[in-house]
Amino acid sequence: MDPSTREAELKEIVEGSVTFAGFLDDSDLHDESLHVRHRQPFAVARPHSTRQVAELVDWARRHRVPVTPRGSGTGLSGGALPVNGGLVICFDQMRQILQVDERDHVAVVQPGVTIGELNERLAGTGLQYAVYPGELSGSIGGNVNTNAGGMRAVRHGVTRHHVLGLELVLMDGTVLRTGGPIVKSSSGYDLTQLVIGSEGTLALVTEATLKLSPRLEHAATLLVPFDDLDAVVRVVPALLSSGLTPSILEYVDALTMSALAAFNDLNFGVDPALAERALAYLIVLLETRTPEQLDNDLGAAAELLADAGALDVYVLKGAAATQLIQARERAFWVAKAGGANEIVDIVVPRSAVPEFMRAIDALATRFEAFIARCGHVGDGNVHLTVYLADEVRRRELLRELFRAGVALGGAVSGEHGLGVDKRGAYLELADPAVVALQRRIKAVFDPEGLLNPFRHLDPREDA
């Protein structure tokens, strides 16, 4: 079939909401991966309904055209990169909040709804969607596909802990629902959880039923400098065992903290003499129901941190606290602006973080690389910003970093997903039996391999 006929079919399906090769917007052709890959899809379609998504999938299957689902494009691993000659299905026109049920603490949303839009809608209800992956413009559909986490995962968990059900379009055009507005079920296989984190390789998410959480109105943030990196990591288990239940527990090295302050034009109030000594910082967000409880928790936390060797404990409230958290959320943009060559998100058991940090030091020395660090130390998710221009040496350094993390019981990605960037490391280090089983599952959902190919578990390369 000639291209003009195929174009006409697509235009009819989405009522003209489609653009074609030669007229594509560059912003639809990449995500936030640091690695630029120039790919030219046949078209970018913007459906408005589940019916249109199903018809697009049917069109792609009939013409054997690869399909790439796309949300806001905020992913960091190349998970939403288009395929040469493929069809990008962009969900930014499916962004309705269909229902907010304040009694059952449930929201039903289309995949293009952003985290910022959902929480804006929830303002005044006393409820929140508790997943904060660091980019409020990220779409719910994208978060579901990558099982996004973020700083608040230490208390609230990651995306899969907040998704109760999904509406899905399969590659054979079937539309089905999994789960629903219930908090538990032991009825059959859990297809909801299977699809979460599958990076768009099993099905297209067209609706999500989300669990909401009570919003705690009283909060304060602690900024805690240490002159010993190991002391930061050692105090984390004590904080988590104390009953204080911090909502955020972040580690930032001294250089990253300095860069965050400069990039955001902020002064966090740390005494200059202490700043000279500080090698690392701990950021602790405490949220409670009452002012009295907050004051008690702040006192207990300050005492515990001082006993653990903190140089000081700075208590930030209001705008200062918000600015610090927002600055930490912008760490990726600071690293990108600073010319980082790689950003990875290796996760290890919390108890293994000190050993992993020592391994990072040794590898940085061995490869003559600079590696800045921050991360969700409360759940062992270490974010590394790697500066090493030599691509061959950098590739080997990354391989060794991934090996070190996996050897400690960790995984190559804690929350950014595999995409294209970390696919090779995962396939090299994962149990072959596990990979084989996952590929059999993929074949059931997508026997022709058309849905988001050339990434995740797919060993093929896009020509």
C-alpha positions as CSV (number, residue, x, y, z in Angstrom):
1,M,0.0,0.0,0.0
2,D,1.4,3.4,-0.9
3,P,2.2,5.9,1.8
4,S,-0.6,8.3,0.9
5,T,-3.2,5.7,1.4
6,R,-1.7,4.8,4.8
7,E,-1.7,8.5,5.7
8,A,-5.3,8.8,4.8
9,E,-6.2,5.8,7.0
10,L,-4.5,7.4,10.0
11,K,-6.1,10.7,9.5
12,E,-9.5,9.1,9.4
13,I,-8.8,7.2,12.6
14,V,-7.7,10.2,14.7
15,E,-9.7,12.8,12.9
16,G,-6.7,14.6,11.6
17,S,-4.7,14.6,14.9
18,V,-1.6,13.1,13.2
19,T,1.6,14.4,11.7
20,F,3.9,12.6,9.2
21,A,7.6,12.3,8.4
22,G,9.0,15.5,7.2
23,F,6.6,17.6,9.3
24,L,7.3,16.1,12.8
25,D,7.9,18.2,15.9
26,D,11.4,17.4,17.3
27,S,10.0,17.3,20.8
28,D,8.0,14.2,19.9
29,L,11.2,12.4,18.8
30,H,13.2,12.1,22.0
31,D,12.9,11.7,25.8
32,E,15.4,13.0,28.4
33,S,18.0,10.4,27.8
34,L,21.4,11.9,27.5
35,H,22.1,9.9,24.4
36,V,20.8,11.3,21.2
37,R,19.5,8.8,18.7
38,H,18.0,10.2,15.5
39,R,15.0,8.1,14.4
40,Q,12.3,9.1,11.9
41,P,8.9,7.5,12.5
42,F,6.3,7.3,9.8
43,A,3.8,9.3,11.9
44,V,2.9,10.7,15.3
45,A,-0.7,10.2,16.1
46,R,-2.6,11.8,19.0
47,P,-5.7,9.8,19.9
48,H,-8.6,11.3,22.0
49,S,-10.2,8.0,23.1
50,T,-9.6,4.3,23.8
51,R,-11.5,3.5,20.7
52,Q,-9.1,5.5,18.6
53,V,-6.1,3.8,20.3
54,A,-7.6,0.4,19.5
55,E,-8.0,1.4,15.8
56,L,-4.5,2.7,15.7
57,V,-3.1,-0.6,17.0
58,D,-5.2,-2.5,14.5
59,W,-3.8,-0.3,11.7
60,A,-0.2,-0.9,12.9
61,R,-0.8,-4.7,13.1
62,R,-2.3,-4.8,9.6
63,H,0.6,-2.9,8.2
64,R,3.3,-4.4,10.4
65,V,4.3,-1.0,11.7
66,P,6.1,-0.8,15.1
67,V,4.3,1.2,17.8
68,T,5.9,3.4,20.4
69,P,3.6,4.7,23.2
70,R,4.6,8.2,24.5
71,G,3.5,10.3,27.5
72,S,5.3,13.5,28.4
73,G,8.7,12.3,27.2
74,T,10.3,12.9,30.7
75,G,11.9,9.4,30.8
76,L,15.6,9.1,31.2
77,S,16.5,5.8,29.6
78,G,15.3,6.0,26.0
79,G,12.0,4.2,26.6
80,A,9.9,6.5,24.4
81,L,12.3,6.9,21.5
82,P,10.5,6.4,18.2
83,V,11.4,3.6,15.7
84,N,12.4,4.3,12.1
85,G,9.3,4.0,10.0
86,G,7.1,3.4,13.1
87,L,4.0,4.9,14.6
88,V,4.3,7.0,17.8
89,I,1.0,7.1,19.8
90,C,1.2,10.2,21.9
91,F,-1.2,10.4,24.8
92,D,-1.1,14.1,25.5
93,Q,-4.7,14.5,24.2
94,M,-6.0,11.9,26.6
95,R,-5.7,13.9,29.8
96,Q,-9.1,13.8,31.5
97,I,-9.4,13.2,35.2
98,L,-12.5,11.0,34.9
99,Q,-13.3,10.6,38.6
100,V,-12.2,11.5,42.1
101,D,-13.9,9.4,44.8
102,E,-13.2,11.0,48.2
103,R,-14.9,8.2,50.1
104,D,-12.9,5.3,48.6
105,H,-9.7,7.4,48.1
106,V,-9.6,6.6,44.4
107,A,-8.9,8.6,41.2
108,V,-9.6,7.4,37.7
109,V,-7.5,9.2,35.0
110,Q,-6.5,9.0,31.4
111,P,-2.8,8.3,30.7
112,G,-1.9,11.8,29.6
113,V,-2.8,13.4,32.9
114,T,0.3,14.7,34.6
115,I,1.2,14.3,38.3
116,G,1.0,18.1,38.7
117,E,-2.5,18.2,37.1
118,L,-3.8,15.4,39.3
119,N,-2.6,17.0,42.6
120,E,-3.9,20.4,41.5
121,R,-7.3,18.7,41.1
122,L,-7.0,17.1,44.5
123,A,-6.2,20.4,46.3
124,G,-8.8,21.0,49.0
125,T,-9.8,17.4,49.2
126,G,-7.3,16.5,51.9
127,L,-6.0,13.8,49.6
128,Q,-2.9,13.4,47.4
129,Y,-1.4,11.1,44.8
130,A,1.7,10.2,46.8
131,V,4.2,9.3,44.0
132,Y,6.6,12.2,43.3
133,P,9.2,11.0,40.7
134,G,10.8,14.5,40.6
135,E,9.1,15.8,37.5
136,L,5.5,16.9,38.0
137,S,5.0,17.2,34.2
138,G,5.5,13.5,33.9
139,S,2.4,11.7,32.8
140,I,0.6,9.0,34.7
141,G,0.8,6.6,31.8
142,G,4.5,7.1,31.6
143,N,4.9,6.6,35.3
144,V,2.9,3.4,35.1
145,N,5.0,2.1,32.3
146,T,8.3,2.7,34.1
147,N,7.0,2.0,37.7
148,A,8.3,5.5,38.6
149,G,9.5,6.1,42.2
150,G,11.1,9.3,43.4
151,M,12.1,10.8,46.7
152,R,8.9,9.9,48.6
153,A,9.2,6.2,47.9
154,V,10.8,5.6,51.3
155,R,7.5,6.2,52.9
156,H,4.8,5.9,50.2
157,G,6.3,3.3,47.9
158,V,6.5,3.5,44.1
159,T,3.9,3.6,41.4
160,R,2.9,-0.1,41.6
161,H,1.8,0.5,45.2
162,H,-0.7,3.1,44.0
163,V,-2.2,1.6,40.9
164,L,-5.4,-0.4,41.6
165,G,-6.5,-1.1,38.0
166,L,-5.8,-0.4,34.4
167,E,-7.6,-0.2,31.1
168,L,-5.4,-1.7,28.4
169,V,-5.4,-2.0,24.6
170,L,-3.6,-5.2,23.5
171,M,-1.8,-5.5,20.1
172,D,-4.6,-7.7,18.8
173,G,-7.0,-4.7,19.4
174,T,-8.6,-6.2,22.5
175,V,-9.6,-3.7,25.2
176,L,-9.7,-5.0,28.7
177,R,-9.7,-3.9,32.3
178,T,-7.6,-5.2,35.1
179,G,-8.2,-4.7,38.8
180,G,-10.5,-1.8,39.9
181,P,-11.3,0.5,42.8
182,I,-10.7,-2.2,45.5
183,V,-7.7,-2.4,47.8
184,K,-7.1,-6.2,47.6
185,S,-7.9,-9.2,45.5
186,S,-6.7,-12.8,45.2
187,S,-8.6,-13.6,42.1
188,G,-6.5,-14.8,39.2
189,Y,-3.2,-13.5,37.9
190,D,-2.5,-9.9,38.7
191,L,-2.3,-8.4,35.2
192,T,-2.2,-4.9,36.6
193,Q,1.1,-5.5,38.3
194,L,2.5,-7.4,35.3
195,V,1.9,-4.4,33.0
196,I,3.3,-1.8,35.5
197,G,7.0,-1.3,34.7
198,S,6.8,-3.1,31.4
199,E,7.8,0.1,29.6
200,G,5.0,-0.1,27.0
201,T,6.1,-3.5,25.6
202,L,3.0,-5.5,26.6
203,A,0.0,-3.2,26.2
204,L,-1.0,0.4,25.9
205,V,-2.4,2.0,29.0
206,T,-5.5,4.0,28.3
207,E,-6.8,4.5,31.8
208,A,-5.5,4.1,35.4
209,T,-7.4,3.7,38.7
210,L,-5.2,5.2,41.4
211,K,-5.1,4.9,45.1
212,L,-5.0,8.3,46.9
213,S,-3.5,9.0,50.3
214,P,-4.3,11.5,53.1
215,R,-2.3,14.7,52.8
216,L,-0.4,15.6,56.0
217,E,-0.5,19.4,56.4
218,H,2.3,19.9,58.9
219,A,5.9,19.4,57.6
220,A,9.5,20.5,58.1
221,T,12.7,19.6,56.3
222,L,16.0,18.9,57.9
223,L,19.2,19.7,56.1
224,V,22.0,17.8,57.9
225,P,25.7,18.1,56.9
226,F,28.2,15.3,57.8
227,D,32.0,15.2,57.4
228,D,31.9,11.5,56.9
229,L,30.1,9.8,54.1
230,D,29.7,6.5,55.9
231,A,28.0,8.3,58.8
232,V,25.2,9.5,56.5
233,V,24.5,6.0,55.4
234,R,24.8,4.5,58.9
235,V,22.2,6.8,60.4
236,V,19.5,5.8,57.8
237,P,18.6,2.5,59.5
238,A,18.4,4.2,62.8
239,L,16.0,6.9,61.4
240,L,13.8,4.3,59.8
241,S,13.7,2.1,62.9
242,S,12.9,5.1,65.2
243,G,9.2,5.3,64.2
244,L,9.6,8.8,62.7
245,T,8.6,7.5,59.2
246,P,10.3,10.3,57.1
247,S,8.6,11.0,53.8
248,I,11.9,11.9,52.2
249,L,15.4,10.6,53.1
250,E,17.9,11.8,50.6
251,Y,21.7,11.7,50.3
252,V,23.5,14.4,48.4
253,D,27.3,14.7,48.2
254,A,29.0,18.1,48.9
255,L,29.7,18.9,45.2
256,T,26.1,18.2,44.1
257,M,24.7,20.3,47.0
258,S,27.0,23.2,46.0
259,A,25.8,22.8,42.3
260,L,22.2,22.7,43.4
261,A,22.5,25.9,45.4
262,A,24.3,27.7,42.5
263,F,22.0,26.5,39.8
264,N,18.9,27.5,41.7
265,D,20.5,30.7,43.2
266,L,19.7,29.5,46.7
267,N,21.4,29.9,50.1
268,F,20.5,27.0,52.4
269,G,21.9,28.8,55.4
270,V,24.7,26.3,56.2
271,D,27.5,27.9,58.2
272,P,30.4,28.5,55.8
273,A,32.9,26.9,58.2
274,L,30.7,23.8,58.4
275,A,30.2,23.8,54.6
276,E,34.0,23.6,54.2
277,R,34.1,20.4,56.3
278,A,30.9,18.8,55.0
279,L,31.4,15.9,52.6
280,A,27.8,14.9,52.4
281,Y,24.3,16.0,53.3
282,L,21.2,14.2,54.5
283,I,17.8,15.7,53.6
284,V,14.9,14.5,55.8
285,L,11.3,15.5,55.3
286,L,9.0,14.9,58.3
287,E,5.2,15.2,57.8
288,T,2.7,14.8,60.5
289,R,-1.0,15.4,61.5
290,T,-0.5,18.1,64.1
291,P,2.0,20.9,65.0
292,E,2.7,19.2,68.4
293,Q,3.6,15.9,66.8
294,L,5.9,17.7,64.3
295,D,7.8,19.5,67.1
296,N,8.2,16.2,69.0
297,D,9.4,14.4,65.8
298,L,11.9,17.2,65.0
299,G,13.4,17.0,68.5
300,A,13.7,13.3,68.3
301,A,15.3,13.4,64.9
302,A,17.7,16.2,65.8
303,E,18.9,14.2,68.8
304,L,19.3,11.0,66.8
305,L,21.3,12.8,64.0
306,A,23.5,14.7,66.5
307,D,24.4,11.4,68.2
308,A,25.2,9.9,64.7
309,G,27.9,12.6,64.1
310,A,26.0,15.3,62.3
311,L,27.9,18.6,62.1
312,D,24.6,20.5,62.7
313,V,20.9,20.1,62.0
314,Y,19.2,22.9,60.1
315,V,15.4,22.9,60.4
316,L,13.7,24.5,57.3
317,K,10.0,25.3,57.1
318,G,7.7,27.0,54.6
319,A,9.4,28.4,51.5
320,A,12.9,27.4,52.5
321,A,11.9,23.8,52.9
322,T,10.1,23.8,49.6
323,Q,13.0,25.4,47.8
324,L,15.4,22.7,49.1
325,I,13.1,19.8,48.0
326,Q,12.6,21.5,44.6
327,A,16.3,22.0,44.2
328,R,16.9,18.3,44.9
329,E,14.2,17.4,42.4
330,R,16.1,19.4,39.7
331,A,19.4,17.5,40.2
332,F,19.0,15.9,36.8
333,W,18.8,19.2,35.1
334,V,21.8,20.5,37.0
335,A,23.8,17.5,35.9
336,K,22.6,17.8,32.3
337,A,23.6,21.5,32.3
338,G,26.9,20.6,33.7
339,G,27.8,18.3,30.8
340,A,27.3,15.0,32.5
341,N,28.1,12.0,30.2
342,E,25.9,9.5,32.0
343,I,23.2,9.4,34.7
344,V,22.4,6.0,36.2
345,D,20.1,4.9,39.0
346,I,21.5,1.7,40.5
347,V,19.6,0.3,43.5
348,V,21.1,-1.9,46.2
349,P,19.9,-3.1,49.6
350,R,20.0,-0.2,52.2
351,S,22.6,-2.1,54.2
352,A,24.8,-2.5,51.2
353,V,25.0,1.2,50.3
354,P,28.3,1.9,52.2
355,E,30.0,-1.0,50.4
356,F,28.6,0.1,47.1
357,M,29.9,3.7,47.8
358,R,33.4,2.2,48.4
359,A,33.1,0.3,45.1
360,I,32.2,3.5,43.3
361,D,35.3,5.3,44.8
362,A,37.5,2.4,43.6
363,L,36.1,2.4,40.1
364,A,36.2,6.2,39.8
365,T,39.9,6.0,40.6
366,R,40.6,3.1,38.3
367,F,38.9,4.7,35.3
368,E,40.0,8.3,36.1
369,A,36.4,9.4,36.1
370,F,34.5,11.9,38.3
371,I,31.3,10.5,39.8
372,A,28.9,12.8,41.7
373,R,26.3,11.2,43.8
374,C,22.9,11.7,45.3
375,G,19.9,9.5,45.7
376,H,17.1,8.0,47.7
377,V,19.3,6.5,50.4
378,G,16.2,5.5,52.4
379,D,15.5,2.8,49.8
380,G,19.0,2.2,48.5
381,N,18.5,3.9,45.2
382,V,21.9,5.6,44.4
383,H,21.9,8.1,41.5
384,L,25.3,8.5,39.9
385,T,26.4,11.4,37.6
386,V,29.3,10.2,35.6
387,Y,31.8,12.5,33.9
388,L,34.1,10.6,31.5
389,A,34.3,11.8,27.9
390,D,36.0,8.7,26.5
391,E,33.0,6.6,25.3
392,V,34.9,3.3,25.3
393,R,36.2,3.7,28.8
394,R,32.9,5.1,30.0
395,R,31.0,2.0,28.7
396,E,33.4,-0.3,30.6
397,L,33.0,1.8,33.7
398,L,29.3,1.6,33.5
399,R,29.4,-2.1,33.1
400,E,31.6,-2.4,36.2
401,L,29.2,-0.1,38.2
402,F,26.2,-2.3,37.2
403,R,28.1,-5.4,38.1
404,A,29.1,-4.1,41.5
405,G,25.5,-3.2,42.3
406,V,24.0,-6.5,41.1
407,A,26.7,-8.4,43.1
408,L,25.5,-6.7,46.2
409,G,21.9,-7.9,45.6
410,G,20.8,-4.9,43.6
411,A,19.5,-4.1,40.2
412,V,20.7,-2.0,37.2
413,S,17.8,0.4,37.5
414,G,15.8,1.4,40.5
415,E,13.2,3.7,38.9
416,H,14.3,5.0,35.5
417,G,13.6,1.8,33.6
418,L,15.8,-0.1,31.1
419,G,14.7,1.6,27.9
420,V,17.5,1.5,25.3
421,D,20.2,2.8,27.6
422,K,20.4,0.0,30.2
423,R,19.0,-2.8,28.2
424,G,22.4,-4.3,27.5
425,A,23.5,-4.2,31.1
426,Y,20.3,-5.9,32.2
427,L,20.5,-8.7,29.6
428,E,24.1,-9.3,30.5
429,L,23.6,-9.5,34.3
430,A,20.1,-10.9,34.7
431,D,19.3,-14.6,35.3
432,P,18.9,-16.1,31.7
433,A,16.0,-18.2,32.9
434,V,14.2,-15.0,34.1
435,V,14.9,-13.3,30.8
436,A,13.6,-16.3,28.9
437,L,10.4,-16.4,30.9
438,Q,9.8,-12.7,30.4
439,R,10.3,-13.0,26.7
440,R,7.7,-15.8,26.6
441,I,5.3,-13.5,28.3
442,K,6.1,-10.8,25.8
443,A,5.3,-13.2,23.0
444,V,1.9,-13.9,24.4
445,F,1.0,-10.2,24.5
446,D,2.8,-9.2,21.3
447,P,3.7,-12.2,19.1
448,E,4.9,-10.1,16.2
449,G,7.2,-7.9,18.4
450,L,5.7,-4.6,17.2
451,L,5.0,-2.9,20.6
452,N,7.9,-0.7,21.7
453,P,10.6,-2.8,20.1
454,F,14.4,-2.5,20.2
455,R,14.5,-1.9,24.0
456,H,13.8,-3.4,27.4
457,L,14.3,-7.2,26.8
458,D,14.5,-7.0,23.0
459,P,18.0,-7.8,21.7
460,R,17.4,-6.4,18.2
461,E,18.7,-3.1,17.1
462,D,16.7,-0.5,15.1
463,A,18.4,-0.2,11.7
